[in-house]
Amino acid sequence: MPGIMDFFSSPDLWIAFLTLFALELVLGIDNVVFISILTGRLPEHQRPKARIVGLSLALVMRIVLLVVASWIIGLTATIISIGSADALAISGRDLILIVGGLFLVYKAVTEIHEKLEGGEHEHAAGGAGASTFARVIVQILLIDAVFSLDSVITAVGMVDQLAIMVAAVVLSIGLMMVLAGRISDFVNEHPTVKMLALSFLVLIGSTLIAEGFDVHLDKAVIYGPIAFAIAVEALNLTYRKRQAAREGVPRDPVRLHSRYSDD
């Protein structure tokens, strides 16, 4: 393991660290969006705590998985084989990706349905707060496991120094903790952005399922359309804001159904 002076004096280690940090940040954005949407179901006073707990769990899980990186590598061994097709030779990693992808698609589609149609059993802010908080944390923990696996496999494939991997992960999660509140508020205040984010989660979940069946998709094919859609939505938001400013009348955004009342 390289010492501190070796790190500061080695351009290769710096490049590896910065590259891994950037990739961990990109991979972590999906996690932050999912956490933001889930915590949006909670009463206002519980949301910051749920975001911090969720990202802290993600950090701990990533570090633990990095420490047992050799076990992560071993997850590529086939544990289930159906027929002779390579796509049906399922490893431990594949199984985690498939189950996690299905869970992500299910949660995103359920959220879209509830926001557009309204849940059949909506609750007021009191009463069920504590149990709802626990359920949200459990769901965050489940999806953290999937995103952490993807993150750690990326890290192990790029760098072989544990200290650099841990530093990149800690710094990226720390930055996301700082930005999570703003991202969450922005997503919750703009319903069209929330629908876009949920659609992205369906796409990402489908990609995880495909990866689990050895259908490997170029990340650019996934993140390219996402970046384009975000750019278009940013233009729409800018246009509506300027239009409202010219008219001198504030425009209320479309309101989606909420699990909790505003009282």
C-alpha positions in Angstrom: 0.0 0.0 0.0 1.5 3.4 -1.0 2.4 5.8 1.7 1.2 9.4 1.9 4.3 10.9 0.3 4.1 8.3 -2.5 0.5 9.5 -3.2 1.4 13.2 -3.4 4.5 12.5 -5.5 2.9 10.1 -8.0 0.8 11.6 -10.9 -0.5 8.1 -11.7 -2.0 7.7 -8.3 -3.6 11.2 -8.5 -5.1 10.5 -11.9 -6.4 7.2 -10.6 -7.9 8.9 -7.5 -9.6 11.7 -9.5 -10.9 9.4 -12.1 -12.4 7.0 -9.5 -13.8 10.0 -7.6 -15.6 11.3 -10.7 -17.0 7.8 -11.5 -18.1 7.3 -7.9 -19.9 10.6 -8.0 -21.7 9.8 -11.2 -22.7 6.4 -9.9 -23.8 7.9 -6.6 -26.2 10.5 -8.2 -28.6 7.6 -9.0 -28.5 6.7 -5.4 -29.1 10.3 -4.3 -32.1 10.7 -6.6 -33.6 7.4 -5.3 -33.1 8.5 -1.7 -34.5 12.0 -2.5 -37.7 10.5 -3.9 -38.2 8.0 -1.1 -37.5 10.6 1.7 -40.1 12.9 -0.1 -42.7 10.5 1.2 -41.8 11.4 4.8 -43.0 14.4 6.8 -40.8 17.5 6.3 -39.0 17.3 9.6 -37.8 13.7 9.0 -36.4 14.1 5.5 -32.9 15.5 6.4 -32.4 12.7 9.0 -33.5 10.1 6.5 -31.1 11.4 3.8 -28.1 11.5 6.2 -28.9 8.0 7.4 -29.4 6.7 3.9 -26.1 8.1 2.6 -24.3 7.0 5.8 -25.5 3.5 5.2 -24.3 3.7 1.6 -20.8 4.9 2.8 -20.5 2.1 5.4 -21.6 -0.5 2.9 -19.1 0.6 0.2 -16.2 0.6 2.6 -17.1 -2.9 4.0 -17.4 -4.2 0.4 -14.0 -2.7 -0.5 -12.4 -4.4 2.5 -13.8 -7.7 1.3 -13.0 -7.0 -2.4 -11.8 -10.6 -2.9 -15.2 -11.8 -1.9 -16.8 -9.4 -4.4 -14.6 -10.8 -7.2 -15.8 -14.3 -6.2 -19.4 -13.3 -6.7 -18.8 -13.8 -10.5 -18.8 -17.6 -10.1 -21.9 -19.3 -11.5 -24.4 -20.5 -8.8 -27.4 -21.1 -11.0 -27.3 -22.5 -14.6 -30.4 -23.0 -16.8 -29.6 -24.8 -20.0 -26.5 -24.0 -22.0 -27.1 -20.3 -22.7 -24.5 -18.0 -21.2 -27.2 -15.4 -20.3 -28.9 -18.0 -18.0 -25.7 -18.9 -16.1 -26.4 -16.7 -13.1 -23.7 -15.7 -10.6 -24.1 -14.1 -7.2 -23.4 -10.7 -8.6 -25.9 -11.3 -11.4 -28.6 -12.3 -8.9 -28.1 -9.2 -6.9 -28.3 -7.0 -10.0 -31.5 -8.7 -11.2 -33.2 -8.5 -7.9 -32.1 -5.0 -7.3 -33.1 -3.9 -10.8 -36.6 -5.4 -10.4 -36.9 -3.7 -7.0 -35.9 -0.4 -8.5 -38.3 -0.7 -11.5 -41.1 -1.7 -9.1 -40.5 1.2 -6.7 -40.2 3.8 -9.5 -43.4 2.6 -11.3 -45.2 2.5 -8.0 -44.1 6.1 -7.2 -45.2 7.3 -10.6 -48.6 5.6 -10.2 -49.2 7.1 -6.7 -48.1 10.6 -7.7 -50.4 10.6 -10.7 -53.4 8.6 -9.4 -53.0 9.0 -5.7 -52.6 6.1 -3.2 -55.7 4.3 -2.0 -54.7 4.7 1.6 -53.2 8.1 2.1 -52.3 9.0 5.7 -52.0 12.2 7.6 -48.6 13.4 8.8 -49.1 12.0 12.3 -49.5 8.5 13.5 -47.6 6.4 11.0 -44.5 8.6 10.9 -42.1 6.4 12.8 -43.1 3.1 11.0 -42.9 4.9 7.6 -39.4 6.2 8.5 -38.3 2.7 9.3 -39.8 1.4 6.0 -38.1 4.1 4.0 -34.7 3.3 5.6 -35.1 -0.4 4.9 -35.8 0.4 1.2 -32.9 2.7 1.0 -30.7 0.0 2.6 -31.8 -2.5 -0.1 -31.1 -0.3 -3.0 -27.8 0.9 -1.4 -26.7 -2.7 -1.6 -27.2 -2.8 -5.3 -25.6 0.6 -6.1 -22.7 -0.2 -3.7 -22.0 -3.4 -5.5 -21.8 -1.6 -8.8 -19.7 1.1 -7.3 -17.2 -1.3 -5.7 -16.9 -3.4 -8.8 -16.0 -0.3 -10.7 -13.4 0.8 -8.0 -11.8 -2.7 -7.9 -11.5 -2.8 -11.6 -9.8 0.6 -11.8 -7.5 0.8 -8.8 -5.7 -1.9 -6.7 -4.8 0.3 -3.7 -7.4 0.1 -0.9 -6.5 3.5 0.6 -7.2 5.3 -2.7 -10.5 3.4 -3.2 -11.7 4.3 0.3 -10.6 7.9 -0.1 -12.5 8.3 -3.4 -15.6 6.7 -2.0 -15.6 8.7 1.3 -15.0 12.0 -0.6 -17.8 11.3 -3.2 -20.3 10.3 -0.5 -19.4 13.3 1.6 -20.0 15.6 -1.3 -23.3 13.9 -2.0 -24.3 14.5 1.7 -23.7 18.2 1.2 -25.7 18.3 -2.0 -28.4 15.8 -1.1 -30.7 18.4 0.5 -30.6 20.7 -2.5 -31.1 17.9 -4.9 -34.0 16.6 -2.9 -35.7 20.0 -2.5 -35.3 20.7 -6.2 -36.7 17.3 -7.2 -39.7 17.7 -4.9 -40.4 21.3 -5.8 -40.6 20.5 -9.6 -43.0 17.7 -10.4 -41.8 17.4 -14.0 -38.3 16.8 -12.7 -39.6 14.2 -10.3 -41.4 12.4 -13.1 -38.2 12.6 -15.2 -36.1 11.2 -12.3 -38.5 8.3 -11.7 -38.4 7.5 -15.4 -34.6 7.5 -15.2 -34.8 5.0 -12.3 -37.0 2.7 -14.4 -34.3 2.9 -17.2 -31.5 2.3 -14.7 -33.4 -0.6 -13.1 -33.9 -2.2 -16.5 -30.2 -1.8 -17.3 -29.3 -3.6 -14.0 -31.6 -6.5 -15.0 -30.0 -6.6 -18.4 -26.6 -6.6 -16.9 -27.6 -9.5 -14.6 -28.4 -11.5 -17.8 -25.0 -10.7 -19.4 -26.5 -8.1 -21.7 -23.9 -5.4 -21.4 -24.9 -1.9 -22.4 -22.5 1.0 -22.9 -22.9 3.5 -20.1 -22.9 6.3 -22.8 -26.0 4.7 -24.3 -27.8 5.1 -20.9 -26.4 8.4 -19.6 -26.4 10.2 -23.0 -30.2 10.3 -23.3 -30.5 11.1 -19.6 -28.2 14.1 -20.0 -30.1 15.2 -23.1 -33.5 14.9 -21.3 -32.1 16.9 -18.3 -30.8 19.6 -20.7 -34.3 19.9 -22.3 -36.0 20.0 -18.9 -33.6 22.7 -17.8 -34.5 24.8 -20.8 -38.2 24.3 -20.0 -37.8 25.4 -16.4 -35.7 28.5 -17.5 -38.4 29.4 -20.1 -41.3 29.1 -17.6 -39.4 31.1 -15.0 -38.7 33.9 -17.5 -42.2 33.8 -18.9 -43.6 34.2 -15.3 -41.2 37.1 -14.7 -42.3 38.9 -17.8 -46.0 38.5 -17.0 -45.4 39.5 -13.3 -47.5 36.6 -12.2 -45.9 33.6 -10.3 -46.8 30.3 -11.9 -47.6 27.5 -9.6 -46.2 24.1 -10.8 -48.4 21.1 -11.4 -49.1 19.5 -8.1 -48.8 15.8 -7.7 -50.6 13.7 -5.2 -48.9 13.6 -1.8 -49.0 10.9 0.8 -49.2 13.6 3.6 -51.3 16.6 4.0 -49.6 20.0 4.3 -51.1 20.8 7.7 
